[in-house]
Protein backbone atom coordinates (compact mmCIF):
# COMPACT_ATOMS: atom_id res chain seq x y z
CA UNK A 1 0.00 0.00 0.00
CA UNK A 2 1.43 3.38 -0.94
CA UNK A 3 2.17 6.02 1.66
CA UNK A 4 -0.36 8.36 0.03
CA UNK A 5 -3.20 5.87 0.49
CA UNK A 6 -2.12 5.13 4.07
CA UNK A 7 -2.19 8.87 4.80
CA UNK A 8 -5.68 9.23 3.31
CA UNK A 9 -6.98 6.33 5.37
CA UNK A 10 -5.29 7.75 8.49
CA UNK A 11 -6.80 11.19 7.97
CA UNK A 12 -10.29 9.85 7.28
CA UNK A 13 -10.22 7.34 10.12
CA UNK A 14 -9.14 10.02 12.56
CA UNK A 15 -11.81 12.43 11.28
CA UNK A 16 -14.55 9.83 11.60
CA UNK A 17 -13.42 8.66 15.03
CA UNK A 18 -13.02 12.14 16.49
CA UNK A 19 -16.44 13.20 15.22
CA UNK A 20 -18.01 10.07 16.71
CA UNK A 21 -18.55 8.86 20.25
CA UNK A 22 -15.72 6.30 20.00
CA UNK A 23 -12.34 6.61 21.61
CA UNK A 24 -9.39 4.63 20.25
CA UNK A 25 -9.77 2.07 23.02
CA UNK A 26 -13.43 1.47 22.23
CA UNK A 27 -12.80 1.20 18.50
CA UNK A 28 -9.96 -1.25 19.04
CA UNK A 29 -12.19 -3.44 21.23
CA UNK A 30 -14.95 -3.39 18.62
CA UNK A 31 -12.46 -4.50 15.97
CA UNK A 32 -10.72 -7.05 18.18
CA UNK A 33 -7.43 -5.21 17.84
CA UNK A 34 -4.81 -3.78 20.14
CA UNK A 35 -5.22 -0.08 20.93
CA UNK A 36 -1.79 0.62 19.44
CA UNK A 37 -3.02 -0.71 16.07
CA UNK A 38 -5.57 2.12 15.80
CA UNK A 39 -2.95 4.63 16.83
CA UNK A 40 -0.55 3.34 14.18
CA UNK A 41 -3.30 3.44 11.55
CA UNK A 42 -4.09 7.05 12.41
CA UNK A 43 -0.40 7.90 12.04
CA UNK A 44 -0.21 6.01 8.69
CA UNK A 45 2.52 3.75 10.09
CA UNK A 46 0.98 0.41 9.07
CA UNK A 47 -1.10 -1.14 6.33
CA UNK A 48 -4.67 -2.23 6.92
CA UNK A 49 -6.38 -5.28 5.50
CA UNK A 50 -9.44 -4.94 3.32
CA UNK A 51 -11.45 -6.86 5.92
CA UNK A 52 -10.52 -4.43 8.71
CA UNK A 53 -11.16 -1.46 6.44
CA UNK A 54 -14.65 -2.82 5.77
CA UNK A 55 -15.26 -3.38 9.50
CA UNK A 56 -14.26 0.20 10.27
CA UNK A 57 -16.52 1.54 7.52
CA UNK A 58 -19.42 -0.51 8.90
CA UNK A 59 -18.86 0.77 12.44
CA UNK A 60 -19.05 4.36 11.23
CA UNK A 61 -21.89 3.67 8.81
CA UNK A 62 -19.98 4.76 5.73
CA UNK A 63 -18.90 3.12 2.50
CA UNK A 64 -15.30 1.87 2.32
CA UNK A 65 -14.71 4.48 -0.38
CA UNK A 66 -15.23 7.19 2.25
CA UNK A 67 -12.06 5.99 4.00
CA UNK A 68 -10.11 6.16 0.75
CA UNK A 69 -11.19 9.64 -0.43
N, C-alpha and C positions, 0 to 999 in steps of 0.2 A: 504494500500500500504506500502510495507516495506521501511525502510530508505534507503537501498541500491538502490532500484529502483528509489526513489525520487532523490537521489544523481546523478544517471546516467542521468535522465531526465534533472536535473538542469545543469549539465555539458554540455550536448549536446545542450540544448536550448541556453545557454550562448554562446557557440562556434558558433552556427549558427547565432545568432543575431549579435554578434560582427563582424563576417566576412561578414555580409550583410550591407545593407544601412539603416536598421531599428534601431531606438533608442527604448528604453523601452516604451516611451510615444506613439510612432507611432504604435508599435505592440499591445499595450493595446487598442488603439482606433480601430484597425483593428479587434480585437477579441471581442470588446464590453465589455472590462473589465477595472477595475481600475488599474492605473499604479502600485500600491503597490502589486497587484496580481502577476504581472510579476516578480517583485523584489523578492517576497516570493517564487515563483517557482524556480528562479535562485539560491536561498539560500537553497533549498530543505526543506522549512518550512511547505509547504502545499501540499495536494494531488491535482491531476488534474483529471478532468473527461476524459473519452475516447473521447467524442465529442470535447473538447477543444484541446486535444492532436492531433486529426485528423486535426482540423483547423490550428494549428500551423505547422504541417507537410505540409499541402497544401500551406500555405503562403511561406514556404521556398523551396517548390518544392521537398520534400523528402518523402520517405515512413515513416509511423509511426514507423517502426522498427528502423529507423535511430536514433530516439529519445531515444530508449530503449537500444541501444548497449552500 
